[in-house]
Amino acid sequence: MKHTKKIVALLLAVLMLISCTAVASFAATKKKTYSKYDYNKDGKVIYTVLGDSIAAGYSLPGFVEDTKWKATWPVVEGSYPQYVGQAIGAKKIYQDAHIGLRSTDLRYLLCEDYPGDIAVGWRVPTTDNYRTVDPAGLAEVRKQYLNHIKKADVITLNIGINDLTIPSGILNNVQGENFNLLLAFWGDMLGNAYKLADNAAYMAQVSTLLIGFYRNYVSNFNAIVTKIKEINPTAKLLVLGYYNAAQDAFVKGALPVDIGALVTPFIDLFNSHAAGAAAGNGYTYVKMEHIDTLFCDRNSPGYLNDNHPTAYGHRQMADIIIAAINA
């Protein structure tokens, strides 16, 4: 119960944010309009996948991490992009989702004028152990990303959950630029929440940091969607909301703890902007909930730790996306 009380205290800061944060369209003053697009009009559908480890199929048996940085990874068998691609008859799937990708990183990859932060080197081509960005390598990868967006008939965007792990700003403020420590703290959302709650120095900065991270996410999300629409205004763009991986998880005992209820404010906060801005900005928001996850699978090594979907969870996500495409 000690941990639970601390987590609840941490979440109160988020609840305060939810009550005072207005969601609005981030399009230009003159609202843009996009023609209704028949993604299958020529029978030659190109599907581009943008996102993080969930979209990349991490935790599925066929996933293999490629240490050589490139834009496109193989489509993992049983991942939701595979099912969606099959359903829409895609002749080509550009699997441009990467593990650990934050909104900051994707914006950095798409927007040449955006400087990123100290952690982008972990997710883009570098010259020396994740610290110094390789300009030539970055330019080539960025070129591929922009080209894959331009070619696409259907695009799914699944980004933001890694923004919730929030270690980098905290470590910068408390520990300085110790990059190894930053990477050590990079992990699952709930795990970080517990670690943060156990450290008084971290807890003292939580409220300010949460506000800053949320604002940063909103700024990045707006820039990403604007860039996608600038490159390809006619593609069917679907922004996937984040499911609560702990939604159906409980810690049993004399006073059972509903873990999902503790995490929900985080998820709702980050989903609120994408959901509220969809109508005015030419994309479809796709709500995800009650997705089967390793976090809730008592037979998985990831039980109460891994927020990635199970094989069935990927099937669930695909069905929801396909229904949204066909709506």
Secondary structure as UniProt FT lines:
FT   HELIX           2..20
FT   TURN            39..40
FT   STRAND          45..51
FT   HELIX           53..56
FT   TURN            57..59
FT   TURN            61..62
FT   TURN            77..78
FT   HELIX           80..87
FT   TURN            88..89
FT   STRAND          90..95
FT   TURN            99..100
FT   HELIX           103..110
FT   TURN            112..113
FT   TURN            118..119
FT   HELIX           120..122
FT   TURN            129..130
FT   HELIX           135..151
FT   STRAND          154..158
FT   HELIX           161..165
FT   HELIX           168..174
FT   HELIX           179..185
FT   HELIX           189..197
FT   HELIX           200..203
FT   TURN            204..205
FT   HELIX           206..231
FT   TURN            233..234
FT   STRAND          236..240
FT   TURN            245..248
FT   STRAND          250..251
FT   STRAND          257..258
FT   HELIX           259..277
FT   TURN            279..282
FT   STRAND          284..286
FT   HELIX           294..296
FT   TURN            298..299
FT   TURN            301..305
FT   HELIX           311..326
//
